[in-house]
Amino acid sequence: MIQGEGMPTHKDPFNKGKLIVLFNITYPEKLDPATAKKLYSILPKPNLPAVPKDSEEVHLEVFDGEATWGGEKTAQEDDYEESGGSPGGCRGAPQCKQM
């Protein structure tokens, strides 16, 4: 999980959520040294890319699956949506008929 590098929050593009990255790597439980040497000789050597000068360093954190995504609504937005979407409770109508 990388804080502040996820999708922007609703109505606030400068406030970003969490970027969740899943790694699914299966390692063998044991590896014979002779097999390890063969793999090392067969596989391509690691080619580390050059880091651009304008790159930004981020901190990778462990995500336990229980944390919130970071873009929760405020209580004020919740109240507005529960009232019908507009003041007075008119749902999408251009005007409310007065009785």
Backbone as a chain_set.jsonl record, in Angstrom:
{"seq": "MIQGEGMPTHKDPFNKGKLIVLFNITYPEKLDPATAKKLYSILPKPNLPAVPKDSEEVHLEVFDGEATWGGEKTAQEDDYEESGGSPGGCRGAPQCKQM", "coords": {"N": [[0.843, -1.155, 0.0], [0.554, 2.191, -0.844], [0.536, 5.267, 0.51], [-1.417, 8.081, -0.412], [-1.084, 7.895, -3.185], [-3.051, 6.784, -4.678], [-6.298, 6.678, -6.306], [-7.857, 9.856, -6.997], [-9.935, 11.585, -4.611], [-13.534, 11.969, -4.465], [-14.746, 14.989, -5.662], [-12.486, 16.296, -4.791], [-9.75, 16.532, -6.186], [-7.098, 16.777, -5.431], [-6.644, 15.38, -3.159], [-5.615, 12.284, -2.583], [-6.257, 8.764, -2.467], [-5.297, 5.529, -1.175], [-2.859, 3.554, -2.809], [-3.117, 0.336, -3.675], [-1.136, -2.427, -3.938], [-0.81, -5.65, -5.078], [1.172, -8.446, -4.536], [1.838, -11.564, -5.76], [3.648, -14.078, -5.142], [5.162, -17.161, -5.5], [7.33, -19.118, -3.852], [9.703, -21.799, -3.965], [9.746, -24.348, -1.439], [12.163, -25.518, -0.756], [15.421, -25.463, -2.224], [17.762, -26.983, -4.186], [21.271, -26.456, -4.106], [22.713, -26.938, -6.512], [20.704, -26.799, -8.427], [19.953, -24.171, -8.064], [22.241, -22.852, -9.016], [22.12, -23.599, -11.732], [19.708, -22.341, -12.482], [20.444, -19.675, -12.069], [22.362, -19.383, -14.079], [20.835, -19.786, -16.373], [18.644, -17.985, -16.339], [17.924, -14.543, -17.303], [20.191, -11.899, -16.521], [19.62, -9.542, -13.894], [18.386, -6.417, -14.884], [18.648, -3.411, -13.846], [16.649, -0.588, -14.02], [17.447, 2.83, -14.808], [16.976, 5.382, -12.442], [14.846, 8.08, -12.892], [15.727, 11.603, -12.716], [13.732, 13.331, -11.826], [12.106, 11.767, -10.264], [9.915, 10.566, -7.654], [10.224, 9.569, -4.348], [8.572, 6.957, -2.68], [6.846, 5.341, 0.068], [6.425, 2.002, 0.707], [3.901, 0.252, 2.275], [2.631, -2.348, 4.414], [-0.461, -3.79, 3.658], [-3.274, -4.643, 5.384], [-5.813, -5.336, 4.626], [-7.924, -4.504, 6.106], [-7.99, -1.804, 6.516], [-9.281, 1.488, 5.74], [-10.01, 2.969, 2.547], [-9.355, 5.627, 2.286], [-10.787, 7.716, 1.128], [-13.16, 8.538, 2.367], [-16.52, 9.691, 2.769], [-17.573, 12.898, 3.954], [-19.478, 13.844, 6.87], [-21.203, 15.888, 6.223], [-21.545, 15.654, 3.418], [-22.846, 13.177, 3.377], [-25.277, 13.816, 4.655], [-26.369, 15.546, 2.788], [-26.788, 13.875, 0.557], [-28.623, 12.038, 1.618], [-30.829, 13.618, 1.941], [-32.083, 13.745, -0.452], [-30.683, 14.78, -2.537], [-30.825, 17.455, -3.218], [-31.441, 20.736, -1.852], [-34.389, 20.839, 0.087], [-35.357, 18.447, -0.78], [-36.026, 17.766, -3.445], [-35.902, 15.566, -6.02], [-33.939, 15.606, -8.564], [-35.705, 17.139, -10.039], [-36.471, 20.156, -11.822], [-37.833, 22.17, -10.448], [-39.699, 22.438, -7.39], [-43.073, 21.795, -6.844], [-45.087, 24.093, -5.285], [-47.36, 23.869, -2.631]], "CA": [[0.0, 0.0, 0.0], [1.317, 3.441, -0.898], [-0.34, 6.365, 0.916], [-1.456, 9.292, -1.213], [-0.762, 7.663, -4.592], [-4.189, 6.113, -5.295], [-7.246, 7.49, -7.075], [-8.281, 11.075, -6.304], [-11.231, 11.469, -3.959], [-14.656, 12.651, -5.108], [-14.82, 16.45, -5.5], [-11.226, 16.809, -4.245], [-8.731, 15.822, -6.968], [-5.761, 16.896, -4.864], [-6.577, 14.434, -2.051], [-5.603, 10.957, -3.184], [-6.376, 7.622, -1.558], [-4.177, 4.589, -1.081], [-2.6, 2.68, -3.945], [-2.916, -1.003, -3.136], [-0.408, -3.272, -4.884], [-0.784, -7.031, -4.614], [2.232, -9.283, -5.062], [1.542, -12.972, -5.555], [4.893, -14.765, -5.486], [5.267, -18.488, -4.898], [8.715, -19.569, -3.793], [9.802, -23.203, -3.565], [10.074, -24.51, -0.017], [13.607, -25.739, -0.685], [16.061, -25.428, -3.542], [19.081, -27.605, -4.194], [22.278, -25.503, -4.572], [23.058, -27.188, -7.921], [19.581, -26.268, -9.207], [20.042, -22.714, -7.964], [23.302, -22.431, -9.946], [21.59, -23.745, -13.091], [18.733, -21.26, -12.698], [21.191, -18.421, -12.169], [23.04, -19.321, -15.386], [19.832, -19.784, -17.444], [17.794, -16.782, -16.305], [18.633, -13.309, -17.653], [20.713, -11.133, -15.391], [18.747, -8.402, -13.607], [18.73, -5.145, -15.513], [17.995, -2.381, -13.056], [16.475, 0.645, -14.798], [17.952, 4.066, -14.206], [15.931, 6.163, -11.783], [14.844, 9.447, -13.435], [16.079, 12.646, -11.753], [12.534, 13.964, -11.273], [11.269, 10.75, -9.629], [9.518, 10.837, -6.278], [10.344, 8.374, -3.528], [7.381, 6.645, -1.889], [7.058, 4.31, 1.087], [5.524, 0.87, 0.555], [3.466, -0.256, 3.569], [1.858, -3.582, 4.378], [-1.905, -3.554, 3.712], [-3.877, -5.803, 6.039], [-7.144, -5.581, 4.093], [-8.921, -3.98, 7.031], [-7.94, -0.344, 6.539], [-10.162, 2.168, 4.797], [-9.292, 3.364, 1.337], [-8.854, 6.991, 2.43], [-11.636, 8.727, 0.504], [-14.468, 8.453, 2.974], [-17.337, 10.897, 2.669], [-17.733, 13.645, 5.19], [-20.851, 13.773, 7.373], [-21.983, 16.889, 5.496], [-21.913, 15.067, 2.127], [-23.835, 12.141, 3.639], [-26.555, 14.46, 4.941], [-26.869, 16.111, 1.538], [-27.28, 12.79, -0.289], [-29.798, 11.439, 2.231], [-31.974, 14.522, 1.842], [-32.686, 13.653, -1.774], [-29.796, 15.283, -3.564], [-30.865, 18.902, -3.33], [-32.165, 21.325, -0.733], [-35.832, 20.713, -0.023], [-35.7, 17.078, -1.105], [-36.483, 17.591, -4.829], [-35.0, 14.608, -6.644], [-33.675, 15.791, -9.979], [-36.69, 18.008, -10.685], [-35.973, 21.52, -11.904], [-38.48, 22.965, -9.401], [-40.693, 21.727, -6.607], [-44.374, 22.438, -6.886], [-45.484, 24.602, -3.981], [-48.779, 23.616, -2.34]], "C": [[0.899, 1.232, 0.0], [0.345, 4.574, -0.62], [-0.266, 7.52, -0.07], [-1.147, 9.126, -2.68], [-1.894, 6.96, -5.331], [-5.055, 7.072, -6.093], [-7.612, 8.749, -6.29], [-9.672, 10.891, -5.702], [-12.269, 12.313, -4.683], [-14.679, 14.124, -4.707], [-13.569, 17.051, -4.864], [-10.073, 16.117, -4.953], [-7.324, 15.894, -6.392], [-5.563, 15.97, -3.665], [-6.697, 13.031, -2.62], [-5.659, 9.877, -2.115], [-5.118, 6.771, -1.559], [-4.075, 3.769, -2.363], [-2.261, 1.309, -3.37], [-2.304, -1.871, -4.226], [-0.357, -4.677, -4.295], [0.341, -7.779, -5.315], [1.867, -10.724, -4.753], [2.749, -13.766, -6.056], [4.918, -16.099, -4.763], [6.726, -18.941, -4.999], [8.735, -21.061, -3.45], [10.214, -23.295, -2.092], [11.561, -24.793, 0.185], [14.154, -25.821, -2.107], [17.475, -25.978, -3.406], [20.107, -26.596, -4.715], [22.669, -25.699, -6.044], [21.962, -26.634, -8.838], [19.605, -24.741, -9.202], [21.106, -22.172, -8.912], [22.825, -22.512, -11.391], [20.612, -22.622, -13.413], [19.441, -19.92, -12.892], [21.854, -18.282, -13.536], [22.037, -19.228, -16.54], [19.048, -18.477, -17.504], [18.59, -15.54, -16.7], [19.081, -12.569, -16.393], [19.801, -9.924, -15.155], [19.278, -7.119, -14.243], [17.978, -4.053, -14.766], [17.871, -1.096, -13.876], [17.036, 1.844, -14.048], [16.78, 4.833, -13.611], [15.98, 7.588, -12.331], [15.127, 10.48, -12.338], [14.852, 13.253, -11.089], [11.596, 12.961, -10.583], [10.995, 11.128, -8.17], [9.588, 9.54, -5.489], [9.077, 8.181, -2.707], [7.705, 5.518, -0.926], [6.002, 3.23, 0.914], [5.209, 0.308, 1.935], [2.702, -1.556, 3.376], [0.387, -3.222, 4.518], [-2.565, -4.797, 4.265], [-5.276, -6.125, 5.531], [-8.245, -5.029, 4.962], [-8.983, -2.454, 7.026], [-8.928, 0.243, 5.544], [-9.349, 2.665, 3.631], [-8.851, 4.811, 1.359], [-9.73, 8.063, 1.825], [-13.042, 8.71, 1.057], [-15.206, 9.779, 2.825], [-17.342, 11.613, 4.01], [-19.188, 13.537, 5.621], [-21.74, 14.746, 6.613], [-22.42, 16.332, 4.132], [-22.96, 13.986, 2.303], [-25.218, 12.75, 3.874], [-27.184, 14.989, 3.664], [-27.465, 15.018, 0.658], [-28.53, 12.151, 0.284], [-31.032, 12.319, 2.093], [-32.611, 14.499, 0.466], [-31.851, 14.278, -2.856], [-29.833, 16.775, -3.755], [-31.639, 19.469, -2.157], [-33.667, 21.195, -0.953], [-36.268, 19.325, -0.428], [-36.22, 16.857, -2.511], [-35.482, 16.696, -5.544], [-34.908, 14.839, -8.14], [-34.67, 16.684, -10.7], [-36.158, 19.426, -10.734], [-36.577, 22.421, -10.826], [-39.43, 22.072, -8.626], [-41.997, 22.504, -6.672], [-44.754, 22.84, -5.47], [-46.97, 24.362, -3.776], [-49.328, 24.693, -1.465]], "O": [[1.875, 1.305, 0.746], [-0.566, 4.824, -1.409], [0.819, 7.897, -0.514], [-0.961, 10.124, -3.376], [-1.726, 6.576, -6.489], [-4.604, 8.142, -6.503], [-7.673, 8.718, -5.061], [-10.486, 10.131, -6.225], [-11.935, 13.246, -5.414], [-14.633, 14.446, -3.52], [-13.593, 18.206, -4.44], [-9.47, 15.204, -4.389], [-6.445, 15.146, -6.821], [-4.436, 15.792, -3.202], [-7.765, 12.636, -3.087], [-5.168, 10.059, -1.001], [-4.028, 7.233, -1.898], [-5.085, 3.346, -2.925], [-1.259, 1.138, -2.676], [-2.879, -2.032, -5.303], [0.081, -4.872, -3.161], [0.448, -7.749, -6.541], [1.614, -11.065, -3.597], [2.853, -14.083, -7.241], [4.719, -16.159, -3.55], [7.269, -19.118, -6.09], [7.866, -21.535, -2.717], [10.931, -22.438, -1.574], [12.15, -24.362, 1.177], [13.454, -26.192, -3.049], [18.273, -25.489, -2.606], [19.823, -25.925, -5.707], [22.928, -24.721, -6.745], [22.253, -26.07, -9.892], [19.312, -24.102, -10.212], [20.896, -21.138, -9.547], [23.087, -21.609, -12.186], [20.677, -22.022, -14.486], [19.08, -19.134, -13.769], [21.902, -17.185, -14.092], [22.354, -18.652, -17.58], [18.816, -17.93, -18.582], [19.796, -15.48, -16.463], [18.426, -12.618, -15.351], [19.272, -9.35, -16.107], [20.461, -6.794, -14.145], [16.802, -3.807, -15.033], [18.871, -0.574, -14.369], [17.09, 1.862, -12.818], [15.713, 4.918, -14.219], [17.02, 8.243, -12.256], [14.805, 10.256, -11.171], [14.909, 13.648, -9.925], [10.429, 13.269, -10.344], [11.734, 11.893, -7.55], [9.06, 8.518, -5.927], [8.567, 9.129, -2.11], [8.71, 4.824, -1.079], [4.806, 3.518, 0.969], [6.113, -0.066, 2.682], [2.187, -1.825, 2.291], [0.02, -2.439, 5.394], [-2.438, -5.881, 3.695], [-5.869, -7.109, 5.973], [-9.412, -5.088, 4.575], [-9.965, -1.882, 7.5], [-9.358, -0.437, 4.611], [-8.126, 2.771, 3.721], [-8.038, 5.205, 0.523], [-9.433, 9.246, 1.997], [-14.011, 8.851, 0.311], [-14.594, 10.845, 2.763], [-17.141, 11.003, 5.06], [-20.045, 13.175, 4.815], [-22.914, 14.456, 6.381], [-23.569, 16.53, 3.737], [-23.871, 13.871, 1.482], [-26.215, 12.253, 3.35], [-28.397, 14.892, 3.479], [-28.532, 15.208, 0.075], [-29.418, 11.757, -0.472], [-32.157, 11.821, 2.124], [-33.607, 15.189, 0.249], [-32.278, 14.305, -4.01], [-28.942, 17.325, -4.402], [-32.417, 18.752, -1.528], [-34.156, 21.418, -2.06], [-37.467, 19.045, -0.42], [-36.825, 15.813, -2.758], [-34.311, 17.058, -5.654], [-35.723, 14.316, -8.9], [-34.484, 16.961, -11.885], [-35.473, 19.867, -9.811], [-35.911, 23.335, -10.34], [-39.91, 21.064, -9.146], [-42.007, 23.731, -6.566], [-44.741, 22.011, -4.56], [-47.763, 24.632, -4.678], [-50.506, 24.66, -1.11]]}, "num_chains": 1, "name": "protein.A"}
